[in-house]
Amino acid sequence: MRSIPFLKVRGIRRRWLLNSISILVMILAVMVIAFSLVMKNYYDSSILSDMESKARTASSYFGSYAASSDISSGDYLTIAQDYVSSFEDGTKIELQFLTPDGKVIYSSNGLTLSGTMPETPDLLQLQDKQEITSWTGTSAQTGERITAVSAPLSYDGTVVGIMRYVTSMRLVDRQVTILTLAAAGACLVILVLVYLSNIYFVRSIEDPVKNITGIAQRIAGGSYGIQVEKKFDDEIGDLTDAINDMSLRIKHAESMKSEFISSVSHELRTPLTAITGWAETIMNGEARDEQDVRKGMGIIASEARRLSGMVEELLEFSRIEDGRFTLSIEPIDIKAELEDAVYTYHEFLAAEGIAVYHHDCEEEFDPIPGDPDRLRQVFCNLLDNAAKHGGSGKRIDTEIYPVAGDVVITIRDYGPGIPPEELPNVKYKFYKGSSTARGSGIGLAVCEEIVTRHNGELNIRNADDEYGGCLVEIRLPTGT
């Protein structure tokens, strides 16, 4: 047995088609049923109304004729026979005359035998109410659906007989069936058209998504930077842009990661080589002069501190990446924290020939919420960066002042500055740009994280005066 093509579709196409087609089928089925019922009620009511009008006219005519002719009740049979013989709609409607107790006397087409008692609800109601009554139902004699209208024939206030119109609803039912089938056929055509349009629509979504999925799998497999061709300017186009941007960012991140590993390997190798070399020299007794020993121990201590700083940066970065980076918030004197950091670096930078000038402000700040250790880490890191990258200017300026309810801290060097094309990337992790200075490339990323968690901003730009250099601005809310 061959499978139905519709059942072969998979995934989003199958779900879309099942949902949309099933809903449409239900709607069309309800419409066809409603249409069939409306048409059936329309034909039934039209025929019934026409038959009631005929019965009312005939009954009125009989009453007027009887009153003007002064006939006796016995003449009812003669009048009934004449009326039946002159009845013109015999091919569509059967005209019957019955006795007051419901026994057939005459029939226009002879289908109902004389003496038969139909005993349908219209006759029973007429005998109770003595007014025109109607009924639609299945005939017990023929088994087909019929409509009957009965009218009383009165003479001198007495019912002398019953006039009854009966018609078969077979042709009406046939007509309703034909119309229902035509409506169902039209709905089937609509269903096919909707199905084909849905197939086209779903494919217009499914094919690009398959293409994007294939590219995403290639990216997951290591083909970083590969791009998806953008063919649509809609949600699919937006998804394409997002995938392309993600691919480029992953490529950029992998590139920086590789550079970072290479840089860190180099940064670790240099101090380790110095430490190992001097340690072996001192251990082997080759440095006999006390001054050489002191020099070697100083180098070992300096390089060990640098290694410790690099390891601490890596640990901080690891805490940020896995969500273990936390702050211990307390009220702090921000001016004092900055002054302590500047004082800590002052002598160290002076030994390298770099002068540090701190510009304080007259305003006093209320204690602000912050983590003193983390903020001091930011200040020290930025001062160290200023010395490494801008130390050729031999000067570093620091300043603190209030702006619109915030505390603004600036650290400026007078070195060559940062190339304009590298400025947007300097705060990214692992990014070192064209700088040849030692470092892991994650210090500014850690500073950015700390300042951001204090609800502040860290901005880096080149100074816009003739002296040049790089200007770092930290803006922290006072909490008031």
C-alpha positions in Angstrom: 0.0 0.0 0.0 1.5 3.4 -1.1 1.8 6.0 1.6 -0.1 9.3 1.3 2.3 12.1 0.3 0.9 14.4 3.0 2.0 11.9 5.7 5.6 11.9 4.4 6.3 15.5 5.4 8.2 16.0 8.6 9.1 18.5 11.2 7.8 22.0 11.1 6.1 21.4 7.7 4.1 18.5 9.1 3.0 20.4 12.2 2.1 23.5 10.1 0.1 21.5 7.6 -1.7 19.4 10.3 -2.7 22.4 12.3 -3.7 24.7 9.4 -5.4 22.0 7.3 -7.3 20.4 10.3 -8.6 23.8 11.3 -9.6 24.6 7.8 -11.3 21.3 7.4 -13.3 21.9 10.5 -14.3 25.4 9.4 -15.3 24.2 5.9 -17.2 21.2 7.4 -19.2 23.6 9.6 -19.8 25.9 6.6 -21.1 23.0 4.5 -23.4 21.7 7.2 -24.7 25.2 7.9 -25.2 25.8 4.2 -27.1 22.5 3.9 -29.3 23.3 6.9 -30.1 26.8 5.6 -31.0 25.5 2.2 -33.2 22.7 3.6 -35.0 25.2 5.9 -35.4 27.7 3.1 -37.0 25.1 0.7 -39.1 23.6 3.5 -40.4 26.9 4.7 -41.1 28.1 1.1 -43.1 25.0 0.2 -44.9 25.1 3.5 -45.8 28.8 3.1 -47.1 28.2 -0.4 -49.2 25.2 0.7 -50.6 27.1 3.7 -51.5 30.0 1.3 -53.3 27.5 -1.0 -55.1 25.9 1.9 -56.2 29.2 3.3 -57.5 30.5 -0.1 -59.4 27.2 -0.8 -60.9 27.1 2.7 -62.0 30.7 2.4 -63.5 30.0 -1.0 -65.4 27.0 0.2 -66.8 29.0 3.1 -67.9 31.9 0.8 -69.4 29.5 -1.7 -71.3 27.6 0.8 -72.7 30.7 2.4 -73.9 32.2 -0.9 -75.3 29.0 -2.4 -77.2 27.9 0.7 -76.0 24.3 0.2 -76.6 21.5 2.6 -73.8 19.6 4.2 -74.6 16.7 2.0 -73.6 18.8 -1.0 -70.0 18.8 0.4 -69.2 15.6 -1.5 -70.3 17.0 -4.8 -68.3 20.2 -4.3 -65.2 18.2 -3.2 -65.4 16.0 -6.2 -65.7 18.9 -8.6 -62.8 20.7 -6.9 -60.6 17.6 -7.1 -61.4 17.1 -10.8 -60.4 20.7 -11.6 -57.3 20.7 -9.5 -54.3 21.8 -11.7 -51.3 21.1 -9.5 -51.8 17.4 -9.3 -48.3 16.6 -10.5 -46.7 18.4 -7.6 -49.2 18.4 -4.8 -51.8 15.8 -3.8 -55.2 17.3 -2.9 -57.3 15.3 -0.5 -60.8 15.7 1.0 -61.5 14.0 4.2 -64.4 13.5 6.5 -64.4 15.4 9.8 -63.0 12.3 11.6 -60.0 12.1 9.2 -61.1 9.5 6.6 -60.0 10.2 3.0 -62.9 10.6 0.5 -61.2 11.9 -2.6 -57.6 12.2 -3.7 -56.4 14.2 -6.8 -53.9 11.6 -8.0 -55.4 8.5 -6.4 -52.2 7.6 -4.5 -54.1 7.7 -1.2 -56.9 5.2 -1.3 -60.4 6.2 -0.4 -61.2 5.3 3.2 -57.6 5.6 4.4 -57.0 7.4 7.6 -53.6 9.1 7.5 -53.7 10.0 11.3 -50.8 12.5 10.9 -50.2 15.2 13.5 -51.7 17.9 11.3 -55.1 16.1 11.2 -55.0 15.4 15.0 -54.3 19.1 15.7 -57.0 20.3 13.3 -59.6 18.2 15.0 -58.6 19.8 18.4 -58.2 23.4 17.2 -60.4 23.5 14.1 -57.9 25.7 12.2 -55.3 25.3 9.5 -52.4 23.1 10.6 -49.2 21.8 9.0 -46.7 19.0 9.5 -43.5 17.8 7.9 -42.2 14.3 8.6 -41.9 10.8 7.3 -45.0 9.1 5.9 -45.9 5.8 7.5 -47.5 4.6 4.2 -44.7 5.5 1.8 -41.7 6.0 4.1 -40.6 9.2 2.4 -40.5 12.7 3.8 -43.7 14.7 3.1 -45.2 18.0 4.0 -49.0 18.2 4.7 -51.3 21.2 5.3 -54.9 20.6 6.5 -57.7 23.2 6.5 -61.2 22.8 8.0 -64.2 23.2 5.7 -67.1 24.7 7.7 -70.8 25.1 6.9 -73.1 27.0 9.2 -70.5 26.8 12.0 -70.0 23.1 11.7 -66.9 21.3 10.2 -68.3 19.2 7.4 -64.9 18.1 6.0 -61.2 18.6 5.8 -59.2 19.8 2.8 -55.6 18.5 2.9 -52.6 19.3 0.7 -49.8 16.7 0.7 -46.5 16.9 -1.3 -43.4 14.7 -1.3 -40.1 16.4 -0.3 -38.0 13.9 -2.3 -37.2 16.4 -5.0 -36.4 19.1 -2.4 -34.1 16.7 -0.5 -32.5 15.8 -3.8 -31.9 19.5 -4.7 -30.5 20.2 -1.2 -28.2 17.2 -1.6 -27.0 18.4 -5.0 -26.3 21.9 -3.5 -24.6 20.4 -0.5 -22.3 18.3 -2.8 -21.6 21.3 -4.9 -20.6 23.3 -1.7 -18.5 20.4 -0.5 -16.8 20.3 -3.9 -16.1 24.0 -3.8 -14.7 23.5 -0.2 -12.5 20.7 -1.5 -11.1 22.9 -4.2 -10.5 25.6 -1.6 -8.8 23.0 0.7 -6.5 21.8 -2.2 -5.6 25.4 -3.0 -4.9 26.2 0.6 -2.8 23.0 1.0 -0.7 23.9 -2.1 -0.3 27.5 -0.9 0.7 26.2 2.6 3.2 23.8 1.0 4.8 26.8 -0.9 4.7 29.0 2.1 6.2 26.4 4.5 8.9 25.6 1.9 9.8 29.3 1.7 10.5 29.1 5.4 11.8 25.6 5.7 14.4 25.7 2.9 16.2 28.9 4.3 16.0 27.4 7.8 17.6 24.2 6.5 20.3 26.2 4.9 20.9 28.2 8.1 20.9 25.0 10.1 23.6 23.6 7.9 25.7 26.7 8.2 25.2 26.7 12.0 26.3 23.0 12.1 29.4 24.0 10.2 30.1 26.8 12.6 29.6 24.4 15.5 32.1 22.1 13.8 34.8 24.8 13.8 34.2 26.8 10.6 34.1 30.1 12.4 33.5 33.2 10.3 31.5 31.4 7.6 28.5 33.5 6.4 25.0 32.7 5.3 23.7 34.3 2.1 20.9 36.7 3.0 18.0 36.3 0.5 15.1 37.7 2.5 14.5 41.1 4.2 12.2 39.7 6.9 12.4 37.6 10.1 14.5 35.0 8.2 16.8 37.8 7.1 17.0 38.9 10.8 17.9 35.3 11.7 20.5 35.3 8.9 22.0 38.5 10.2 22.1 37.1 13.8 23.9 33.9 12.6 26.4 35.8 10.5 27.1 38.2 13.4 27.5 35.2 15.8 29.9 33.5 13.4 32.0 36.6 13.1 32.0 37.2 16.9 33.0 33.5 17.5 35.8 33.9 14.9 36.9 37.1 16.6 36.7 35.5 20.1 38.6 32.4 18.9 41.2 34.6 17.4 41.6 36.6 20.6 41.6 33.4 22.6 44.5 32.1 20.5 46.3 35.3 20.8 45.6 35.3 24.6 47.0 31.8 25.0 50.1 32.7 23.0 50.5 36.0 24.9 50.0 34.4 28.3 52.4 31.6 27.4 55.0 34.2 26.4 54.2 36.3 29.5 54.6 33.3 31.8 57.7 32.0 30.1 59.6 35.3 30.4 59.4 35.7 34.2 59.8 31.9 34.8 62.9 31.9 32.7 64.3 34.8 34.8 63.3 33.2 38.0 64.7 29.8 37.0 67.9 31.3 35.7 68.7 33.4 38.8 67.6 30.7 41.2 70.0 28.2 39.5 72.8 30.8 39.4 72.4 31.5 43.1 72.0 27.8 44.0 75.1 26.8 42.1 77.1 29.5 43.8 78.0 31.3 40.6 76.8 34.6 42.0 79.5 35.1 44.7 79.2 38.8 45.0 76.6 40.0 47.6 75.4 42.7 45.2 74.8 40.1 42.4 72.9 37.9 44.9 70.7 40.9 46.0 70.1 41.8 42.3 69.1 38.2 41.5 66.8 37.9 44.5 65.3 41.3 43.6 64.6 40.0 40.0 63.1 36.8 41.4 60.9 38.7 43.8 59.8 41.2 41.0 59.0 38.5 38.5 57.2 36.4 41.1 55.0 39.4 41.9 54.3 39.8 38.2 53.4 36.1 37.9 51.2 36.5 41.0 49.4 39.5 39.4 48.8 37.6 36.1 47.5 34.6 38.0 45.2 36.8 40.0 43.9 38.4 36.8 43.2 34.9 35.3 41.4 33.9 38.5 39.3 37.0 38.4 38.4 36.4 34.8 37.5 32.8 35.6 35.2 33.9 38.4 33.5 36.3 36.0 33.0 33.7 33.4 31.4 31.1 35.7 29.4 33.5 37.8 31.4 33.3 41.0 32.4 37.0 40.8 30.9 38.8 43.8 31.1 42.2 45.5 31.2 43.0 49.2 29.2 46.3 49.2 29.7 48.7 52.1 29.8 52.5 52.5 33.2 53.8 51.3 35.1 57.0 51.1 35.8 57.1 47.4 38.3 60.0 47.6 40.3 58.1 50.2 40.3 54.9 48.1 41.6 56.7 45.1 44.3 58.6 47.1 45.5 55.3 48.6 45.8 53.7 45.1 47.7 56.8 43.8 50.0 56.8 46.8 50.7 53.0 46.4 51.8 53.5 42.8 53.5 56.9 43.3 56.9 55.6 44.4 56.8 52.6 42.1 56.1 54.8 39.1 58.6 57.5 40.3 61.3 54.8 40.2 60.5 54.4 36.5 60.7 58.1 35.9 57.0 58.6 35.6 55.5 61.5 37.7 51.9 61.1 39.1 49.9 64.3 39.7 46.6 63.9 41.6 44.1 66.7 41.4 41.6 66.7 44.2 38.4 68.6 44.4 37.1 70.8 47.2 33.7 69.0 47.5 33.4 66.3 50.0 31.5 63.2 49.1 29.2 61.3 51.3 30.1 57.6 51.6 28.9 55.7 48.5 28.0 52.0 48.3 30.9 50.0 46.9 33.5 47.2 47.3 36.7 49.0 48.4 39.0 46.1 47.4 37.5 45.8 43.9 37.5 49.5 43.2 41.1 49.8 44.4 41.9 46.9 42.0 40.4 49.0 39.2 42.4 52.1 40.1 45.7 50.2 40.4 45.0 48.3 37.1 44.3 51.5 35.2 47.4 53.2 36.7 49.5 50.2 35.7 48.1 50.3 32.2 48.8 54.0 32.0 52.4 53.3 32.9 52.8 50.4 30.5 51.2 51.9 27.5 51.6 55.7 28.1 54.8 55.7 30.2 56.7 57.3 27.4 55.0 60.6 28.3 56.6 60.4 31.7 53.4 61.8 33.4 50.1 60.5 34.7 47.3 62.7 35.9 44.4 61.6 38.2 41.4 63.6 39.1 38.1 63.3 41.0 35.1 65.6 40.8 31.3 65.5 41.0 29.0 65.7 37.9 25.2 65.6 38.1 25.1 63.5 41.2 27.9 61.1 40.1 31.5 60.8 41.1 33.8 61.0 38.1 37.4 59.8 38.3 39.8 60.3 35.4 43.3 58.8 34.8 45.3 60.2 31.9 48.6 59.4 30.4 50.6 61.4 27.9 51.8 58.6 25.7 51.0 57.9 22.0 47.3 57.0 22.8 45.3 54.2 21.3 44.8 53.8 17.5 41.2 55.0 16.7 40.3 51.7 15.0 41.3 49.8 18.2 39.3 52.0 20.7 36.0 50.1 20.4 37.7 46.8 21.2 40.1 47.6 24.1 37.7 46.5 26.8 37.1 43.1 25.2 38.6 40.1 26.9 41.9 38.9 25.4 42.2 42.0 23.2 45.7 43.6 23.0 45.6 45.2 19.7 48.9 46.5 18.3 50.4 47.0 21.8 53.7 45.3 22.5 53.5 45.9 26.2 53.3 43.0 28.5 49.9 41.9 29.7 47.2 39.2 29.5 44.6 41.3 27.7 41.9 40.8 30.3 42.7 43.5 32.8 40.4 46.1 31.2 37.6 43.4 30.9 37.8 42.8 34.6 37.8 46.5 35.3 34.7 46.9 33.1 32.9 44.1 35.0 33.7 45.6 38.4 32.6 49.2 37.4 29.4 47.8 35.7 28.5 45.9 38.8 28.7 49.1 40.7 26.1 50.5 38.3 28.8 52.8 36.8 30.5 53.4 33.5 34.0 52.9 32.3 34.9 55.0 29.2 38.2 55.0 27.4 39.2 57.6 24.7 42.1 59.6 23.4 42.7 63.0 24.9 41.5 65.7 22.5 44.2 68.3 23.1 47.7 68.9 21.7 49.4 66.8 24.5 47.8 63.6 23.3 47.6 60.4 25.4 44.8 58.2 26.6 42.0 59.3 29.0 40.1 56.8 31.1 36.9 58.0 32.8 35.1 56.2 35.6 31.6 57.4 36.5 30.1 56.0 39.7 26.6 56.8 41.2 26.7 58.4 44.7 23.5 56.5 45.7 21.7 59.7 46.7 
